Amino acid sequence: MLRPFNTADLPRIAELWLETNVRAHDFVPESYWRGNLDAVREMLPEATIFVWEENRVIAGFIGLSDSYIAGIFVDATHQSRGVGRRLLDYVKVEHDKLVLRVYRKNVRARAFYKREGFVEVSESVDEATGEVEVMMEWERG
């Protein structure tokens, strides 16, 4: 079931953010993600967040700031089961254009976004990690 975020979700959302980032970005030291967790906890309520819930457990979420997708995070046990696609399809309904950044080395995420109609438009270096990020865009059309 897809639903809007509420403040009671914050502990699970933060936990999912950390677990997913550590697992998906083994090329970035885990200490980087752990060191940013408190700041993320503070920023999450300011974003537009939708969660995917199964059996009253949050299996994934998508966070946005206007048309920028800050991330899609899906629990490992629910990946490759359509959760990320459902979250993305939901926000596509409300937007004519969406943008995001993904690490070049995150091949799985880049492939997912390409399957969902995103195209790579530019690259830059994330100064915090030294890793190359790819800017991707989707436009209705």
Secondary structure, DSSP 4 states (H G I P E B T S, - for coil): -EEE--GGGHHHHHHHHHHHHHHH-TTS-HHHHHHHHHHHHHHGGGSEEEEEEETTEEEEEEEEETTEEEEEEE-GGGTTTTHHHHHHHHHHHH-SEEEEEEETT-HHHHHHHHHTT-EEEEEEE-TTT--EEEEEEEE--
